[in-house]
């Protein structure tokens, strides 16, 4: 789909929300919208797409109270702003949207979180990604390094890039809109998505990408939507296995879950963002004892998070139940960099080759 066609479609679907309210009022109805309930109790596994999506539970926002009426007013102002942005071929960030609303009087957004949730509502109602509304993330994207060649369309034209030969040590920066990229060819065997910058640099410095034909992707902590979209597309178009390498704590397991299963807050986009075939490499709780890794005690917050994951349907597998229960027994957590206690080459010469071989990746 061309940019012009996509812009026209996004504008039409946004305006249709307002048209719906107008039709409701003409029929003597109170304006309202229906949205899925965004909780882990309302995500269900979809067998056809192999991802987690919102279930059938819905909530209705109806302008029968001042609070609900103001919420719809804020949505109407936001729709108007996004429509104008599309007409003018401009873009903005979620943070800028929040500040722009300062002039909307009663429709002013109260906090950044409110603007984030409102845009998620619009994504659900239009069945389109926020990028189609010309909304950009506040932070820079993650990066990729490895034997992969791609073609990118930018404001400065089209260029082809080899993600080893044509980039510096930071790698190729992943753009906000992954649909501007065409993957051309590769000499890779798999993709490894890495939580921390330190481990990303370690694998690069040790030549792990060259020795094992690995495409390295730096997640930068909780991965941005563009990073998750890239992993999905590389897997689909290049038929490359994807593995995820994080710290050994409950928050890092959620990083893996967002890549493989989709996140609860963006379950409406799981078919575009999630890679259900992605596998977890580590750090596993069992690695802490198997490799005698330096570790820290779990905090009360960590323990509560692990217990919550035991009730999270995305972790409802024998593997995760075993590992999480083991960690609760050990009361320990460890970081990727803890492997350095066994030498700077240990993670690339011993740990990852062993794990990836066991998993059938190499």
Secondary structure, DSSP 8 states (H G I E B T S, - for coil): --HHHHHHHHHHHHHHHHHHHHHHHHTT---EEEEE--SGGGEEEETTTTEEEE-S-EEEEETTSHHHHHHHHHHHHHHHHHHHHHHTT--EEHHHHHHHGGGGGGG---SHHHHHHHHHHHHHHHT--GGGGTEE-SS---EEESSEEEEEEETTEEEEEETTTTS-TT-EE--S-GGGEEEEEE--SEEEEES-HHHHHHHHHTTHHHHHTEEEEE--SS--HHHHHHHHHHHHHH--EEEEE--BSHHHHHHHHHHHT--STTGGGHHHH--TT-EEEE--HHHHHHTT---EE--HHHHHHHHHHHT-GGG-SHHHHHHHHHHHHHTEEB-GGGGGGG-TTHIIIIIHHHHHHHTT--
